[in-house]
């Protein structure tokens, strides 16, 4: 009945409406366009591209539950191998992600265990979680050193160019 998706509340309210199919399709379009744009922009760096594709797929999906986060979290260490992100920045991003998730979980608790109608608050906290995820994603991409693994169809290296000793 509820999940982290920004679309859940609208889909929940319109599930018996003639517009539910249109809304479901409209919710798919931003996800599809972003996935295409990411593939075209980051295809050279496989680790970053895989992480970005998975992160966007999960974040913009019509259904988003906690176990979906593992899909991109398991790719995070590979992507972070060539980041300029500082430990302080990483901790701040982690803290903001956990706080936004805790806000959503508190609202969901009110629905599931306290029996209160908190759908609107779940949706609002889901919007907050979405905004935090987009902010984190932006910082990660800005701090990332793109490292092409293939050039002109040929394998070039596994380590970042600046990591090579001369």
N, C-alpha and C positions, 0 to 999 in steps of 0.2 A: 503493500500500500504506500510506502514511502521509501525514498532513497536519496542519495546525495545530489542527484541530477537537478540542474536548474529547471528542467522541463517537467519534473514529476508532478508538481501541483497543477499545472495547466492540463496535463494529460489525465490526472486523477479527476479533475473537475469535469472534463469533457469526454470521459470514456464512453458514455452512451450517446453522445452527440454525433450528428452527421459530420461535424468538423473534426472529429478525433483523428481520422485518417490524414486529413490535410495538415493538421497540427503535427502529427508524427512525421510526416514527410518534411515539413518546414524545419523541424528540429534536426533532421538528418543533414540538411544542406550545409550549415556552417561547418559541421564536422567533416563532411566530404571535401569541401573546398579547402579547408585547412590542411587536411591530409595530403591533398594534391600539391598544394603550395609548399609544404614541408618536403615532400619527396623531390620536387624540382629544385629547391634551394639547398638541401642538405645531403643530397645523394652521394656526394664524394666521401663523406665521413660516416661510415656504416654505424658506428656506435652511437653517435649523436643522432643520426637519422632514425635509428630503431627506437631510441629512447623518446625522441620528440614525437614520432608517429604514435607510439603506445600511450604516452602522456596525453596527447590531444584526443586520441580515441576514447580513453577512459573519461577524461574531464568533460568532453562535449557529448558523451553518450546519453541516450534517453533513460538508461538505467545505469546507476553507478552505486555500487555497494563497497563496503570496506575491503572485501577480498580482491576486488579489481585493482586496488592500489598496489598489490604485490606484483602485478604485471609490469608496472614501470619501476617500482622500487628495486626489483632484482636487476634491472639494467642500469640503475643509477651509478653503482661503483665503476662500471666500465666507462660510462660517459665522463665521470668525474676525474678520470685518470689524466686528462689534459685540460683541466679547468684552471682559471686564474682566481677562482673563488677562495677567499680567505676562510680560515676556521671560524672567525667571528661572524662572517656573513653566513656561512653554512649553519652555524648554531642559531642565528636569528631567523633564517628561513625555516629551519626545523621547528623552532619554537612557535612561529606564526602558523605553520601548518597544523601543529598539534593543538593550538588554542582554537583555531577555526573548526577543527574536527571535534574538539570537546564541546564547543558551543552547539554544534549540530547534534551530537550524541545526547546532550542534556535535554534538548527539545524532543528528541525521539524517545528518550526515557519517559518524559511526561505523557506521551501518547501510549507507549507500549506497556508501561508498568503502573503509571498513576491513573491511566484511563481518561486523561484530559484531551480534549480536542485541540491539538497543538499543530495541526497541519500547516497553518499559515506561518507559525514560528519556525517550523522545520524548513519550509521553503525559504524564508528570509535567511536563516542560518546557512542554508544550502547556497544561496547567492553569495554570502560572505565567504564560504568555503571556495566557491568557484573563483571569486575575485582574488583570493589569496593564492590559489593554484596558478592563475594566470600571471600574477606578480612573480611568483617563484619561477615559473617557466621562463618568463622574460629575463629575469636576472641570470638564470642558468645559461640561457643562450647568449646573453651579452658577455658573460664571463668565460665562455667556451672558446678554446683555440681549435678551430676546424683543422682536422688533420686527414687529408685525402689518403685513403688506402690504395686506391687505384688511380692511375693517370693514363689517359688514352687507352683504357682497357687493360693496362698492365699493372700487376701488383707492384707497389713501390716500397712499402715499409709497414712495420707494425707499431713503431714508436713515433712520437711526435718529432717533426723536423728539428725543433730547437733542442731536443734531447740527444741528438747525435753529437758525438765528440769529433772534433776536427783534428 
